[in-house]
Each structure stands twice: as C-alpha cells, then as structure tokens.
Amino acid sequence: MRYDQEQVTQAFAIFSRLAAHGETHEDDLRTYFGDDAVRGVLDLFAQQVECVIITAGEKMYLVPKATTSMYHVKNDTLKKRYLKASAKNEDLYFMYFAVIVLFGMFYDSYQTMEPTLEYTSLSEWLDQLNERFDVIRGHDEETLARAEEDHEYNWRLLLEKWDQLDDLKETVKKQDRRTQSRLGFLNGVKQFLEDQGLVDDIGNHELTLTEKAKVIVQKYYMDLEHNRGILEFMYQWEEAEVNE
C-alpha cells in the first residue's frame, strides 16, 4: 500500500507523542480509527521497535512486546527502582510471578476473558501468593524439575526466595522495597504496576485494574502459550480438587 507524505507525517507525529509519553490523547485516537492509512503507518512504526499499539477508553498506548525493544523497561531500572539494591535476575522472575498471580485474581484464574473481580487488596494478594506457593510446594522434586525445563522457570528458587522473606516484619508500619518482608516486596511490584498504568490504588490498600491492563491481558497476555503453561501448572491441583 502506498502512503502520501501527509499521511506519513501525521502518523509520525502521533508516534512521536506515543514514544515520548507511552500514551496519547483522544484526537490522535480519532485519527487512528478514522484513517486506515495513518493507522497502517503507525502500526508499521510500532513493529519496527518491537511494540504494539493498543487502545483503551479514550487513549492509545505504545506497549513493548519483547524485552529487546528499546521501549522495554530495562532490568537494571526494574531492580533499582522497584526491588532491593542487591536484586538479581531471579528477583525479576519473582516479580513477574507476583504480577500474573494478581492478574489471575481478577480473571478467575485465567478462565474468563472479562474481569470477574472489581478490586482486591494487598493482603488478599499476599494470601493468594501464599496459596500458589503452597500448591507448587506440594509437587515432588521430579515434577518440579520437569516443569522448570518446560517453562524455563525456576520454581524451586522462587519457593526459596518466598520462604526467605521475613514474615516477622509484616507488622512494620512502612512497608516498602527496602523492608525484607513479603508485603514490602509486593509494594515494590505495586509501584511498578502503577507507574506503568496497569493498576490504580483506590485507597485503603486496595487495587483495581486499569483499562490499559484489561486490554493487554485480553489481547496479548492470555494468548501466550508460555504463560498458559505456567498458569496451568500454578492452578492444576486446585482445578483437580474442584473436579473431584
């Protein structure tokens, strides 16, 4: 398809705003849906930097779809800003695990495409993580080793890290990433999700998903076969108990 100069210029202007801020305003959204040529050029621009453009509500978002994208949050940034100073790559897997458990709470363990929960709390998120780790802990060594190979995910290391976090510090009034506790860890993950526009803090330590998060989960997150394997492993015992 051939594009004229005005269409390319208009698409680049919108892309520049997306690249600078990660999102853009309603006028750009109307242009995106109203002009097939501009939309095509914008999508091509996004593909070149390993991103996708999503729309939610009255906004457009530029979302990286690969860790190699220049717009992906760098590992070192994640560690310094949201985790403890000595964080390693496995702590990022730990962070990712906490995120998929949180999303699973809203989506009925990933069995539905629409959220079935309006909001949840940090304490409920903590309880759900404890339950997921109990399920994983119930597997024998052979099953865990096989799952680690299939998912490229070190389940035993995650269990060890969770157990290392100090439950005795859960009563500390200020729980942040420097507090070596489970709630302190979750507050760091929560801050990351807020900064990315994926959750809103509605007060009283309660969280709700944003429209941006819902679109990402529906269009991209659930379709990843790797994620599906991880989720099935996390929930399979629970599902077996229900079927019995």
Residue, then its C-alpha position, 0 to 999 in steps of 0.5 A: m500500500r502506498y502512503d502520501q507524505e501527509q499521511v506519513t507525517q501525521a502518523f509520525a507525529i502521533f508516534s512521536r507523542l506515543a514514544a515520548h509519553g507511552e500514551t496519547h490523547e483522544d484526537d490522535l485516537r480519532t485519527y487512528f480509527g478514522d484513517d486506515a492509512v495513518r493507522g497502517v503507518l503507525d502500526l508499521f512504526a510500532q513493529q519496527v521497535e518491537c511494540v504494539i499499539i493498543t487502545a483503551g477508553e479514550k487513549m492509545y498506548l505504545v506497549p513493548k512486546a519483547t524485552t529487546s525493544m528499546y521501549h522495554v523497561k530495562n532490568d537494571t531500572l526494574k531492580k533499582r527502582y522497584l526491588k532491593a539494591s542487591a536484586k538479581n535476575e531471579d528477583l525479576y522472575f519473582m516479580y513477574f510471578a507476583v504480577i500474573v498471580l494478581f492478574g489471575m485474581f481478577y480473571d478467575s484464574y485465567q478462565t474468563m476473558e472479562p474481569t470477574l473481580e472489581y478490586t482486591s487488596l494487598s493482603e488478599w494478594l499476599d494470601q493468594l501468593n501464599e496459596r500458589f506457593d503452597v500448591i507448587r510446594g506440594h509437587d515432588e522434586e521430579t515434577l518440579a524439575r520437569a516443569e522448570e525445563d518446560h517453562e524455563y522457570n525456576w520454581r524451586l528458587l522462587l519457593e526459596k526466595w518466598d520462604q526467605l522473606d521475613d514474615l516477622k516484619e509484616t507488622v512494620k508500619k512502612q512497608d516498602r522495597r527496602t523492608q525484607s518482608r513479603l508485603g514490602f516486596l509486593n509494594g515494590v511490584k505495586q509501584f511498578l504496576e502503577d507507574q506503568g498504568l496497569v493498576d490504580d490504588i483506590g485507597n485503603h490498600e486496595l487495587t483495581l485494574t486499569e483499562k490499559a491492563k484489561v486490554i493487554v491481558q485480553k489481547y496479548y497476555m492470555d494468548l501466550e502459550h508460555n504463560r498458559g503453561i505456567l498458569e496451568f501448572m500454578y492452578q492444576w491441583e486446585e482445578a483437580e480438587v474442584n473436579e473431584 
